[in-house]
């Protein structure tokens, strides 16, 4: 194989005098490096290595972003699948059930049995986009592990009564209508 120097000489881009001077300077530089023990810094090579390192970092960042997006998409698919498989019916829908979503109070019409389950904490309201679904508490806990923003309302039932509570004998109804 013909070296680049010989190819440039054949093409007439470089004369022989200049080629000899370059090779002489290169050999002199190597001799000085051997005698002093110091290596000269090749700025072009350092710049190329730096550019290569930056390129690798950028590729790593892009891969991390793609991986995070894929994980988020997989989590969303799992949540949608769990909701679709375990959603409960609302019944005839004659009784309103009010709940808060963000800073708004929203209303959901359910049957008496479903309302009792919501109040008791056995059913939980989950929101997928604009749709509101009712799922069992176990499924809602699994959804909340993945992304708690989907779970709208969880009623926590506490049957433990403190001993020194002066109002323990007075039960507060959950279904007050104003």
N, C-alpha and C positions, 0 to 999 in steps of 0.2 A: 504494500500500500504506500502510496506517495504522500509525503508529509504536506502540511498546509504551506509551509515555507517554499517547498519545491513547486507546488501548484501556483503560488503567487509569482514565483520567478518565471515560470513558463508563460503565464498570462501577461507578463510584462508590467505588472502592477508594482513590483519591487525590484530594485537593481541588486546585483550581487554584493556590492560594497555595503549597502545598508543591511542586508541579511547577515553578512559577516559581523558587522558592528553589533547587531542585536544579539547574536549568539555569543560574541565575546563578552558583552556586558552581562549576559545571563551567567556565563561560567565564572566571571569575576565575582558576581554577587554570591554565587554558591560557595566560592572559595572563602570569601569574607565571612559568610555564615558559619562555615566549618571552623575557622580560626577563632572567631569571637564566641561562638556558642549561641548566638542570638539568631532567631529566625526573623526574616523580614515579613511584614504584614502585607498580604495580598488583598488590597482593598476591594477588588472585584469579587474575589471569593467570599470575603466577609459579607459583602452586600448580598451576594446570592444566597448564602446560608441564612442571613437574617430574613430575607424575603421568603425563603422556604419555611422557616420557623413560623413566621406570621401567617403564611398560607395554611400550615397545619393547625394553628390555633383557630383560625377562622372556620376551617372544616370541622374541627371538634365542636365549636360553638353551634354551627349549623346542625350537626348531628344531634347535639343535646336538645336543640329546639324541636327538631323533627321527632325525637324520641318522646319528649314531653307532650307534644301535640298528639302523637299516637296513643300515649297512655291516657290522656284526657278523653280522647275519642272512645277508647275502650271502656273507660269508666262510665261515660255517658250511655254507651250501648248496654252495659250491664244494668244500669239503673232503669233504663227504659224497659229492658226485658223483665226485670224483677217486678216493676209496676204492672206491666201487661199481664204477667202470669198470675199475680196475686191480688188484683184489684177486686174490690167488693162492690156490690150493687148498692144504690142509695135507697132502694125500696120505692114506695108509691110517691114519696116526695111531698108530703103535705105539711110537714112541720119545718119551720125555718131554724137553721143552726148558724149562729153568728160566730165569726172568728176573725182574728186580725191577721192581715198580710201586709207586712211593712208598716206603714202608718195609716192604712185604710182598714175599715171594718167591712168585711164581705159576708155575704149570706149564701148559705147552701141549703137547699130543700131536701130533707131526708125523711125517712119513715121513723116512727117512734122507737122501734127496735134498734135501728142504726144510730139514732141520737143517743140512746142509752149506752151503746157501745162506745160512741165517741166521748161521752161524758166520763165513762168508767176508764177510759184510756186504752181500751182493747183495739180500737181502730184509730188510725192517724191520717190526717189530711196531707197529701203530697201533691205538689204542683209541678207539672211538666209543661213548660211554655205557658199557654193560656188554659190548658186543661187541668181540672182539679179531680184527683182520684182519691179513693179511700183504700188504704192497705192495712193489714194487721201490724201491730206494734213491732213484732219480730222483724218483719221486712223493713219497716221504717228505720229500725236501728241499724240494719245492714246498709241501707241507703245513706243514713247519716254518717256512717263510717267513711263512705266513699266521698260524699259531698253533702254537707249539712244544709246547703242553701235550698235543696229541693223539699225538705221536710218543713211544712208550714206550721202545723199545730200538733203538739203532743200534750195530752192531759196526763198529769202525774197524779196518781191516786195514792194518798197516804192514809192508811187505816190506823197508824200508830198515834195514840192520843197521849199527850203529856199528862203526868200525874197532877201537876200543880196548875193546870189550865182552868181558869175560872169559868170559861165559856164552853167547856167540854160537853155539857148537857144540852147546849143549844146547837142544833144542826142548821147550817146555812144551805138553802137549796141552790142547786146549780142551774136551774132552769127558770130563773126569774125573768119575767117579761115586763118590760117597761112601757 
